[in-house]
């Protein structure tokens, strides 16, 4: 579960490493997979061409959470870290051209224009 002030790892090559959550666009108090969040960049990746700066507010989509996920067939699984992918401001298109790590089956989002691109760029889908 992602709350306000939670630190999240950026899992694409947009240039950032970590963000801190400012707002969660969800009806509840916390964010899950497939929810949009707004956050500020806290650290940058030195090896990647920077497309952002520290303190910039960005819109992003949650891909992975540490909280245990329950599926309808009764199976459960969880990831080791919270991860997001950066979206362009006021749009639902990806900033980066690569995704690092796996995504889960539930993250195939109908709200994102690049939904098929997210699934295509992921290493594998759980």
C-alpha positions as a printed NumPy array, in Angstrom:
array([[  0.   ,   0.   ,   0.   ],
       [  1.292,   3.418,  -0.948],
       [  0.541,   6.339,   1.364],
       [  1.417,  10.02 ,   1.125],
       [  5.136,  10.65 ,   1.878],
       [  6.092,   7.113,   0.731],
       [  9.35 ,   6.813,  -1.2  ],
       [  9.107,   4.859,  -4.472],
       [ 11.728,   3.613,  -6.911],
       [ 11.486,   4.753, -10.539],
       [ 11.688,   1.721, -12.844],
       [ 12.35 ,   3.283, -16.233],
       [ 15.144,   5.208, -17.914],
       [ 13.661,   8.663, -17.408],
       [ 16.627,   9.774, -15.281],
       [ 15.246,   9.648, -11.747],
       [ 15.886,   7.1  ,  -9.006],
       [ 13.461,   7.878,  -6.189],
       [ 10.322,   9.968,  -5.727],
       [  8.275,  10.914,  -2.692],
       [  4.494,  10.677,  -2.994],
       [  2.531,  13.924,  -2.732],
       [ -0.964,  12.87 ,  -3.803],
       [ -2.739,   9.624,  -4.645],
       [ -5.501,   9.716,  -7.251],
       [ -7.709,   7.081,  -5.68 ],
       [-10.97 ,   7.027,  -3.755],
       [ -9.313,   5.493,  -0.703],
       [ -6.475,   6.627,   1.526],
       [ -3.783,   4.489,  -0.076],
       [ -2.608,   3.531,  -3.54 ],
       [ -2.426,   0.098,  -5.119],
       [ -1.212,  -1.235,  -8.438],
       [ -2.641,   0.723, -11.401],
       [ -3.259,   3.92 ,  -9.434],
       [ -1.926,   7.256, -10.541],
       [  0.156,   9.284,  -8.099],
       [  1.848,  12.657,  -8.092],
       [  5.266,  12.958,  -6.517],
       [  8.458,  14.958,  -6.36 ],
       [ 11.811,  13.658,  -7.559],
       [ 14.244,  13.116,  -4.662],
       [ 17.306,  11.577,  -6.349],
       [ 18.656,  11.191,  -9.865],
       [ 20.395,   8.389, -11.71 ],
       [ 23.886,   9.502, -12.702],
       [ 24.314,   7.051, -15.575],
       [ 21.193,   8.003, -17.536],
       [ 20.606,  11.11 , -19.625],
       [ 18.501,  13.287, -17.35 ],
       [ 15.01 ,  14.185, -18.463],
       [ 14.108,  15.611, -15.018],
       [ 15.569,  17.529, -12.076],
       [ 15.415,  17.197,  -8.306],
       [ 12.237,  18.722,  -6.859],
       [ 10.229,  18.513, -10.08 ],
       [  6.66 ,  17.273,  -9.603],
       [  5.769,  14.355, -11.866],
       [  2.771,  12.16 , -12.56 ],
       [  3.348,   8.413, -12.389],
       [  1.69 ,   5.003, -12.377],
       [  2.256,   2.37 ,  -9.685],
       [  3.647,  -0.899, -11.09 ],
       [  4.74 ,  -2.85 ,  -7.997],
       [  3.978,  -2.727,  -4.274],
       [  5.454,  -4.515,  -1.265],
       [  2.019,  -5.325,   0.095],
       [  0.814,  -8.871,  -0.532],
       [ -1.517,  -9.21 ,  -3.537],
       [ -4.388, -11.68 ,  -3.562],
       [ -5.749, -13.078,  -6.812],
       [ -9.166, -14.513,  -7.531],
       [ -7.784, -18.048,  -7.872],
       [ -6.534, -17.923,  -4.265],
       [ -2.844, -17.393,  -4.979],
       [ -0.81 , -14.627,  -3.353],
       [  2.494, -12.951,  -4.151],
       [  4.426,  -9.835,  -3.276],
       [  7.324,  -7.796,  -4.597],
       [ 10.397,  -6.69 ,  -2.668],
       [ 10.033,  -2.974,  -3.385],
       [  7.582,  -0.297,  -4.425],
       [  8.067,   0.803,  -8.034],
       [  6.519,   3.271, -10.461],
       [  6.829,   4.374, -14.067],
       [  6.94 ,   8.09 , -14.969],
       [  4.266,   9.604, -17.227],
       [  4.312,  12.876, -19.144],
       [  2.635,  15.819, -17.429],
       [ -1.12 ,  16.047, -18.121],
       [ -0.869,  13.014, -20.418],
       [ -0.827,   9.263, -20.025],
       [  2.242,   8.502, -22.142],
       [  5.536,   7.121, -20.886],
       [  8.598,   9.354, -20.517],
       [ 11.169,   6.552, -20.64 ],
       [ 11.751,   4.01 , -23.361],
       [ 12.668,   1.046, -21.106],
       [ 11.173,  -0.682, -18.088],
       [ 13.274,  -2.548, -15.544],
       [ 11.992,  -5.618, -13.738],
       [  8.706,  -7.521, -13.902],
       [  5.151,  -6.241, -13.757],
       [  2.091,  -8.094, -12.55 ],
       [ -0.876,  -9.201, -14.617],
       [ -3.14 ,  -6.674, -12.862],
       [ -1.073,  -3.732, -14.06 ],
       [ -2.504,  -3.879, -17.571],
       [ -4.327,  -0.582, -17.236],
       [ -7.057,   0.634, -19.561],
       [ -6.524,   4.272, -18.474],
       [ -3.047,   4.575, -19.958],
       [ -2.63 ,   5.259, -23.685],
       [  0.636,   3.307, -23.774],
       [ -0.889,   0.249, -22.056],
       [  0.326,  -2.154, -24.705],
       [  3.707,  -0.452, -24.643],
       [  4.056,  -1.03 , -20.875],
       [  3.334,  -4.734, -21.342],
       [  5.682,  -4.916, -24.322],
       [  8.579,  -3.205, -22.531],
       [  8.372,  -5.301, -19.37 ],
       [ 10.8  ,  -8.187, -19.02 ],
       [  8.051, -10.551, -17.967],
       [  4.513, -10.449, -16.585],
       [  3.664, -12.317, -13.396]])
